[in-house]
Amino acid sequence: MPQMTQKNLFNEAKKAHLKTLKQYVPVVERVHGAHHPEFHEVRALFDEIAGKISAAGRARAQLEPEFLRLREVTGGYQVPADVCESYEAVYTMLKALDQAYHA
């Protein structure tokens, strides 16, 4: 896939999900962090991704290590059975960002 199309896919995913993730991630961590301690690392990784995206401006942020670790921590974005829809939405949006980044 040409670089421009790849960049556009990721930009569209950022536009679609980043603002919502910034709202949901802290809330999900507060609600579920005690029973799902792995989510603390999910939040740290998301914060790092968001920071790198912001710092990169129009350039492509280098996010490979963060997405790799997110896939490890989340078991490939597998949603635990005992969580709310917001938790599931966070994993769905993170997976969409990951896929767009690697498209």
Secondary structure, DSSP 8 states (H G I E B T S, - for coil): --HHHHHHHHHHHHHHHHHHHHHHHHHHHHHHTTT-THHHHHHHHHHHHHHHHHHHTTS----HHHHHHHHHHTTTT---TT--HHHHHHHHHHHHHHHHHH-
